[in-house]
Amino acid sequence: MGLFSSEVPTAQPVQRGGVDLKCDHCGHDRFYQGEAQLHTLTGTLFGLEAFEGSADYYTCERCRRMHWFQQ
């Protein structure tokens, strides 16, 4: 979903590494999915952000706790 997209995100069950994800805080099993670029100070200073990693994150539909998984 893009920044100016009219799509409404829907929470869905998630499986990572063959395990169904459950929220660590409330035990709920539906999440909104997103992806984030990871940055370091050194990479930012030298303009190397494109070579740094990214991570998937899942936000619990119920309590909004975020669960992060490095790619």
DSSP file (Angstrom, degrees, kcal/mol; ACC not computed):
  #  RESIDUE AA STRUCTURE BP1 BP2  ACC     N-H-->O    O-->H-N    N-H-->O    O-->H-N    TCO  KAPPA ALPHA  PHI   PSI    X-CA   Y-CA   Z-CA
    1    1 A M              0   0    0      0, 0.0     2,-0.1     0, 0.0     7,-0.0   0.000 360.0 360.0 360.0 127.1    0.0    0.0    0.0
    2    2 A G    >   -     0   0    0      1,-0.1     3,-1.1     2,-0.0     5,-0.1  -0.261 360.0 -99.5 -85.3 173.6    1.5    3.3   -1.0
    3    3 A L  T 3  S+     0   0    0      1,-0.3    -1,-0.1    -2,-0.1     0, 0.0   0.856 123.2  32.3 -60.5 -38.8    1.4    6.7    0.8
    4    4 A F  T 3  S+     0   0    0      2,-0.0    -1,-0.3     0, 0.0     2,-0.1   0.124  90.0 130.0-108.7  20.4   -1.5    8.0   -1.3
    5    5 A S    <   -     0   0    0     -3,-1.1     0, 0.0     1,-0.1     0, 0.0  -0.430  53.1-147.0 -74.3 147.8   -3.3    4.7   -1.9
    6    6 A S        +     0   0    0     -2,-0.1    -1,-0.1     2,-0.1     2,-0.1   0.401  60.9 120.7 -94.0   2.1   -7.0    4.5   -1.2
    7    7 A E        -     0   0    0     -5,-0.1    -2,-0.1     1,-0.1     0, 0.0  -0.420  59.7-138.8 -66.1 138.0   -6.7    0.9   -0.1
    8    8 A V        -     0   0    0     -2,-0.1    -2,-0.1    -7,-0.0    -1,-0.1  -0.891  23.1-125.8 -97.4 121.6   -7.9    0.2    3.5
    9    9 A P        -     0   0    0      0, 0.0     2,-0.4     0, 0.0    23,-0.1  -0.342  21.3-152.4 -67.5 147.1   -5.5   -2.3    5.1
   10   10 A T        -     0   0    0     21,-0.1    23,-0.3    23,-0.0     2,-0.2  -0.960  16.2-119.6-120.4 140.7   -6.9   -5.4    6.7
   11   11 A A        +     0   0    0     -2,-0.4    21,-0.2    21,-0.1    49,-0.1  -0.557  38.3 179.4 -76.7 140.1   -5.5   -7.4    9.6
   12   12 A Q  B     -A   31   0A   0     19,-2.6    19,-2.7    -2,-0.2    49,-0.1  -0.939  34.9 -90.7-138.6 158.4   -4.6  -11.0    8.7
   13   13 A P        -     0   0    0      0, 0.0     2,-0.4     0, 0.0    17,-0.2  -0.413  44.7-151.3 -64.3 149.1   -3.1  -14.0   10.4
   14   14 A V        -     0   0    0      7,-0.4     7,-2.9    15,-0.4     2,-0.4  -0.964  13.3-166.2-128.4 141.7    0.7  -14.2   10.1
   15   15 A Q  E     -D   20   0B   0     -2,-0.4     2,-0.4     5,-0.2     5,-0.2  -0.995   8.2-179.9-127.5 126.3    3.1  -17.1   10.0
   16   16 A R  E >  S-D   19   0B   0      3,-2.3     3,-1.5    -2,-0.4    -2,-0.0  -0.994  72.8  -7.4-126.1 128.4    6.9  -16.7   10.4
   17   17 A G  T 3  S-     0   0    0     -2,-0.4    -1,-0.1     1,-0.3     3,-0.1   0.820 129.7 -56.4  59.1  32.7    9.3  -19.6   10.3
   18   18 A G  T 3  S+     0   0    0      1,-0.2     2,-0.4    -3,-0.0    -1,-0.3   0.587 115.8 112.2  77.7  10.2    6.4  -22.1   10.3
   19   19 A V  E <  S-D   16   0B   0     -3,-1.5    -3,-2.3     0, 0.0     2,-0.3  -0.961  70.7-121.3-120.3 132.1    4.9  -20.7   13.5
   20   20 A D  E     -D   15   0B   0     -2,-0.4     2,-0.3    -5,-0.2    -5,-0.2  -0.554  34.3-123.4 -68.8 128.4    1.6  -18.8   13.8
   21   21 A L        -     0   0    0     -7,-2.9    -7,-0.4    -2,-0.3     2,-0.4  -0.584  30.7-177.7 -78.0 131.5    2.3  -15.3   15.2
   22   22 A K        -     0   0    0     -2,-0.3     7,-0.2    -9,-0.1     6,-0.1  -0.982  37.5 -98.9-125.1 140.3    0.4  -14.4   18.4
   23   23 A C     >  -     0   0    0      5,-2.8     4,-1.2    -2,-0.4    43,-0.0  -0.358  22.2-143.5 -61.1 131.5    0.8  -11.0   20.0
   24   24 A D  T  4 S+     0   0    0      1,-0.2    -1,-0.2     2,-0.1    43,-0.0   0.758  97.7  41.4 -64.2 -25.8    3.3  -11.1   23.0
   25   25 A H  T  4 S+     0   0    0      3,-0.1    -1,-0.2     1,-0.0    -2,-0.0   0.925 133.9   7.7 -91.5 -51.3    1.1   -8.6   24.8
   26   26 A C  T  4 S-     0   0    0      2,-0.1    -2,-0.1    39,-0.0    -1,-0.0   0.532  88.7-120.7-115.6  -8.2   -2.6   -9.6   24.3
   27   27 A G     <  +     0   0    0     -4,-1.2    -3,-0.1     1,-0.2     0, 0.0   0.505  57.8 150.7  82.7   3.7   -2.4  -12.9   22.5
   28   28 A H        -     0   0    0     -6,-0.1    -5,-2.8     1,-0.1    -1,-0.2  -0.260  37.5-151.4 -67.4 158.6   -4.4  -11.7   19.5
   29   29 A D        +     0   0    0     -7,-0.2     2,-0.4   -16,-0.0   -15,-0.4   0.151  63.1  86.0-123.7  19.7   -3.6  -13.4   16.1
   30   30 A R        +     0   0    0    -17,-0.2    31,-2.6   -19,-0.0    32,-0.4  -0.983  52.5 177.8-125.8 135.9   -4.4  -10.8   13.4
   31   31 A F  E     -AB  12  60A   0    -19,-2.7   -19,-2.6    -2,-0.4     2,-0.4  -0.938  31.3-127.5-137.5 151.7   -1.8   -8.2   12.3
   32   32 A Y  E     - B   0  59A   0     27,-2.6    27,-2.8    -2,-0.3     2,-0.3  -0.849  37.0-138.1 -92.4 136.5   -1.3   -5.3    9.9
   33   33 A Q  E     + B   0  58A   0     -2,-0.4     2,-0.3   -23,-0.3    25,-0.2  -0.736  29.9 158.0-103.3 146.1    1.9   -5.8    7.9
   34   34 A G  E     - B   0  57A   0     23,-2.3    23,-2.7    -2,-0.3     2,-0.4  -0.954  27.6-136.1-152.4 171.0    4.5   -3.3    6.9
   35   35 A E  E     - B   0  56A   0     -2,-0.3     2,-0.4    21,-0.2    21,-0.2  -0.996  17.4-168.1-134.4 140.3    8.2   -3.0    5.9
   36   36 A A  E     - B   0  55A   0     19,-2.8    19,-2.6    -2,-0.4     2,-0.4  -0.977  21.7-126.0-131.7 142.4   10.8   -0.6    7.1
   37   37 A Q  E     - B   0  54A   0     -2,-0.4     2,-0.4    17,-0.2    17,-0.3  -0.722  27.7-138.1 -82.5 131.6   14.3    0.4    5.9
   38   38 A L        -     0   0    0     15,-2.7     2,-0.3    -2,-0.4    14,-0.1  -0.756  21.7-167.7 -93.4 138.0   16.9    0.0    8.7
   39   39 A H        -     0   0    0     -2,-0.4     2,-0.3    13,-0.1     3,-0.0  -0.929  11.0-160.9-126.6 149.2   19.5    2.8    9.0
   40   40 A T     >  -     0   0    0     -2,-0.3     4,-2.2     1,-0.1     5,-0.2  -0.865  32.8-115.5-118.9 160.0   22.8    3.2   10.9
   41   41 A L  H  > S+     0   0    0     -2,-0.3     4,-2.5     1,-0.2     5,-0.2   0.919 116.5  49.3 -59.4 -44.8   24.6    6.4   11.7
   42   42 A T  H  > S+     0   0    0      1,-0.2     4,-1.9     2,-0.2    -1,-0.2   0.926 110.8  49.2 -62.9 -45.6   27.5    5.4    9.5
   43   43 A G  H  4>S+     0   0    0      1,-0.2     5,-3.5     2,-0.2     6,-0.4   0.884 112.7  48.0 -61.7 -38.8   25.4    4.5    6.5
   44   44 A T  H ><5S+     0   0    0     -4,-2.2     3,-1.0     3,-0.2    -1,-0.2   0.913 109.3  52.4 -68.2 -43.3   23.5    7.7    6.7
   45   45 A L  H 3<5S+     0   0    0     -4,-2.5    -1,-0.2     1,-0.2    -2,-0.2   0.861 117.7  37.8 -61.5 -35.6   26.6    9.9    7.0
   46   46 A F  T 3<5S-     0   0    0     -4,-1.9    -1,-0.2    -5,-0.2    -2,-0.2   0.301 113.0-113.2-101.5   9.1   28.1    8.2    3.9
   47   47 A G  T < 5S+     0   0    0     -3,-1.0     3,-0.3    -4,-0.3    -3,-0.2   0.837  75.9 130.4  68.3  33.5   24.8    8.0    1.9
   48   48 A L    > < +     0   0    0     -5,-3.5     3,-1.7    -6,-0.2     4,-0.4   0.064  20.5 120.6-107.4  24.5   24.8    4.2    2.0
   49   49 A E  G >   +     0   0    0     -6,-0.4     3,-1.5     1,-0.3    -1,-0.2   0.830  67.9  64.4 -58.3 -33.3   21.2    3.7    3.2
   50   50 A A  G 3  S+     0   0    0     -3,-0.3    -1,-0.3     1,-0.3    -2,-0.1   0.732 101.7  50.6 -63.9 -21.3   20.3    1.7    0.1
   51   51 A F  G <  S+     0   0    0     -3,-1.7    -1,-0.3    -8,-0.1    -2,-0.2   0.458  92.2  94.8 -96.9  -1.7   22.8   -1.0    1.1
   52   52 A E  S <  S-     0   0    0     -3,-1.5   -13,-0.1    -4,-0.4   -14,-0.0  -0.470  80.0 -97.2 -87.4 164.0   21.5   -1.4    4.6
   53   53 A G        -     0   0    0     -2,-0.1   -15,-2.7   -16,-0.1     2,-0.3  -0.025  28.0-143.5 -75.1 176.2   18.9   -4.0    5.6
   54   54 A S  E     -B   37   0A   0    -17,-0.3    17,-2.0   -15,-0.0     2,-0.3  -0.878   7.9-148.2-133.9 169.4   15.2   -3.9    6.0
   55   55 A A  E     -BC  36  70A   0    -19,-2.6   -19,-2.8    -2,-0.3     2,-0.4  -0.986  11.8-130.7-140.3 148.0   12.7   -5.5    8.4
   56   56 A D  E     -BC  35  69A   0     13,-2.8    13,-2.8    -2,-0.3     2,-0.4  -0.767  26.9-166.7 -90.4 143.2    9.1   -6.7    8.3
   57   57 A Y  E     -BC  34  68A   0    -23,-2.7   -23,-2.3    -2,-0.4     2,-0.4  -0.984   9.9-159.0-132.0 149.9    6.9   -5.5   11.1
   58   58 A Y  E     -BC  33  67A   0      9,-2.4     9,-2.5    -2,-0.4     2,-0.5  -0.993   7.7-154.2-128.4 124.7    3.5   -6.7   12.1
   59   59 A T  E     -BC  32  66A   0    -27,-2.8   -27,-2.6    -2,-0.4     7,-0.2  -0.879  24.9-117.3-103.9 125.2    1.2   -4.5   14.2
   60   60 A C  E  >  -B   31   0A   0      5,-2.6     4,-1.1    -2,-0.5   -29,-0.2  -0.348  13.6-142.4 -61.3 132.5   -1.4   -6.2   16.4
   61   61 A E  T  4 S+     0   0    0    -31,-2.6    -1,-0.1     2,-0.1   -30,-0.1   0.841  96.2  40.5 -63.7 -34.0   -5.0   -5.3   15.3
   62   62 A R  T  4 S+     0   0    0    -32,-0.4    -1,-0.1     1,-0.1   -31,-0.1   0.964 133.1  11.5 -84.4 -56.9   -6.1   -5.3   19.0
   63   63 A C  T  4 S-     0   0    0      2,-0.1    -2,-0.1   -35,-0.0    -1,-0.1   0.539  90.2-126.3-106.7  -7.5   -3.5   -3.6   21.1
   64   64 A R     <  +     0   0    0     -4,-1.1     2,-0.2     1,-0.2    -3,-0.1   0.597  50.2 157.6  73.1  14.2   -1.2   -2.1   18.4
   65   65 A R        -     0   0    0     -6,-0.1    -5,-2.6     1,-0.1     2,-0.4  -0.495  37.0-132.6 -66.2 139.1    2.0   -3.7   19.7
   66   66 A M  E     -C   59   0A   0     -7,-0.2     2,-0.5    -2,-0.2    -7,-0.2  -0.815  15.6-161.9-100.3 135.2    4.6   -4.0   16.9
   67   67 A H  E     -C   58   0A   0     -9,-2.5    -9,-2.4    -2,-0.4     2,-0.4  -0.973  13.0-154.8-115.5 124.1    6.5   -7.2   16.3
   68   68 A W  E     -C   57   0A   0     -2,-0.5     2,-0.4   -11,-0.2   -11,-0.2  -0.802  14.0-177.7-107.4 140.5    9.7   -6.8   14.2
   69   69 A F  E     -C   56   0A   0    -13,-2.8   -13,-2.8    -2,-0.4     2,-0.2  -0.971  22.5-136.3-136.1 119.3   11.5   -9.5   12.0
   70   70 A Q  E      C   55   0A   0     -2,-0.4   -15,-0.2   -15,-0.2   -13,-0.0  -0.516 360.0 360.0 -73.4 141.1   14.7   -8.7   10.2
   71   71 A Q              0   0    0    -17,-2.0    -1,-0.1    -2,-0.2   -16,-0.1   0.466 360.0 360.0 -80.6 360.0   14.8   -9.9    6.7
